[in-house]
């Protein structure tokens, strides 16, 4: 696996981990009857802050993943251009050889 391939693999793995953590946090906290309303609101706020932090982390991972994919795609297009040039050269050589070789 190339450097970019490893980077993309690790970023995808981190994205999956963060998705799992977000799924675990997605269940709202039930209010505890023995606590007063401000305490329940504080608990809810802390829970929502954790979700927000994970969502920000996920967005950051997606940004890094997207950048790595763009880099990989750029490399693939560069290789494609190089291969087209090689094919043109080989076609030209074959064409010239067939013109000079008597049958």
N, C-alpha and C positions, 0 to 999 in steps of 0.2 A: 504494500500500500504506500503510495507517495505521501509526501508531507502534507499536501492539500487534502488528500483523501483521508489521512489520519485526523486532520483538523476537523473536517466535515463530520467524520464518524463520531469524534468526541463531543462536538457541539450538538449533534443529533441526540447522543446519549444524555447529555445534560438537559436538553430540551424535554426529553421524555421524563427524566427524573423530576423536573420542575412541574411538568403537567401532573404527574402523580401526586406531588406534594400539594398542588393547588386543588386537585380532586379531593384530597383528604381534608383540606381546609374549607371546602365548599359547603359543607353541612353547617347550617347556622347553629350557634350555641343556644341551647335552651335556657330560658330564664330560670334562675333558682329561686323558688318561692321564699326561701329563708333569707334572701338578700334583699336589700332595699333597691328601689328603682335606679338611683344613681350608680350603684355598684354594678347592677346588671348592664346599664348603659356603658359603663367603663369597660366591662368585660367584652361587650359587643364591639366597642371601638377598638380595643386591642386586637380582637379577632379580625376585624376589617383591615386594620393596619398591616397585619401579617399577610393577608390576602393581597393587599396592594403591593407590598414589598415583593412577594412572589411573582405577581404580574409584571412588575418592573424588571425583575430578574429575567423572566421569560422573554420579554420584549428585547432585552439586551442580547440574550442568546440568539434570538431570531435574527437580529441585526448582524451579529457576528457570522451566523450560519449563512445568511444571505450574501454577505461580503465574500466569504470563502467560496460559495457557489459561483458568484460572478467571476472570481479569479479563475476558478476551474473552467468555466465556460469560455473565458477569454483564451486560455491555453488551448482548449479544444479547437476554437476557431483559428488560432494561429497554426496549429498542426494541420488543419484542413487546408489552409492556404498553401502551406509548404508542400503538402501531398499533391495538390493540384499542379503546382509548379514542377514537381518531380515527374508527374504523369505527362505534362506537356513536353518536358525535355526528353523523356523516354520515347514518346510518340514521334518526336522530331528525329531522334536518332534512328528509330526503326524505319521511318519513312525515308530518310537519307540512305540507309543501308540497302533498302529494297530498290532504290533508284540506281545505286551504283553496282549492285550485284546482278550480273547477267544470269538469266535462267536458261 
